[in-house]
Amino acid sequence: MNDAVRTMPPTEVGNLARAVLDAVGQVVVGKRDALELVLAGILAGGHVLLEDLPGLGKTLTARSFAQALGLDFRRLQFTPDLLPADVTGSFLYDQRSGDFTFRAGPVFTNLLLADEINRTPPKTQSALLEAMQEKQVSVEGVTYRLDEPFHVLATANPIEYEGTYPLPEAQLDRFLLRVSFGYPEQEEEWEVLRRRMARRREEADIKPVVDAATLRAMQAALEDVVVEDSVGRYIVALTAATREHPSVLVGASPRGSLALLLLARVRAVLSGRDYVVPEDVKDVAAPALAHRITLRPEMWLRRVDPSFVVGEVLDQTPAPASGALPSYAAGRQGH
């Protein structure tokens, strides 16, 4: 496999990303903000948790992004009896060769839809966790690398608790962000029906806008998006403030700061800039941090939502107003 990734200016990334969103928007109606967040998670090289009620387009969104991005796509339905080998693959005895051969599981793909991830036991969840974190799987002591790009879009139903295994904090932390779609407006719902009647069949196909190699180039180009020191310190201050909030038992880890940094860079590119401003950070703060916060037990009784805590943190943390060069890039700039 050729590891060389072609270079691409951030402006081109923005243009391609908007074209991908337009393509997905032909099928997934009226969810532009949520779709932008899902694409931001993919462009930032991470995994996305889609937490929403059944029937709101989570599976359709994953399949549509796979088609628009030109990626190999697999869907894995998580159930209570799913075994780790059903995710990673297993060794099978080949009678012809008289030896065991490895049969790759559904995790060997570019975009994996892990449907209802909270329906499977922790042992199976942890098999997916290794793949998400290490980009590899271990079977019978043998390690297999996953091809890049590799992204997991996992869905979870927030209301059904019977027969589910809540994701532990460590696993939630591996998701770059959490996105909810919510119910559509009535006009949007009618548009869904209208388009279904117009195409005269269930499935909707999207022509690829980019391919896997182009996606990797887009991801690499985000490293050129400048984050000035005061904006970087603002990111750290926001994450640290979640740890000090009186409603919070456990705040966001440094992985939360990293998520803010990566997602803010994508937000900047989608806005046509090659530098991050505080507004980019604010836009992604709740999706990037809320699922990393554990509230005090009494807050659950009062129905306080972690997103509300992130909102309070944003209100209380002063945003910078500065145009200085970032210190990490000063030597590179040559002035």
PyMOL commands that set and color helices and strands:
alter all, ss='L'
color gray80, all
select helices_A, chain A and resi 10-25+32-43+58-68+84-88+117-119+122-134+169-172+186-199+212-224+229-244+254-270+278-292+297-301+306-316+327-333
alter helices_A, ss='H'
color red, helices_A
select strands_A, chain A and resi 48-51+73-77+89-94+99-104+111-115+136-139+142-145+151-156+177-179+248-250+294-295
alter strands_A, ss='S'
color yellow, strands_A
deselect
rebuild
show_as cartoon
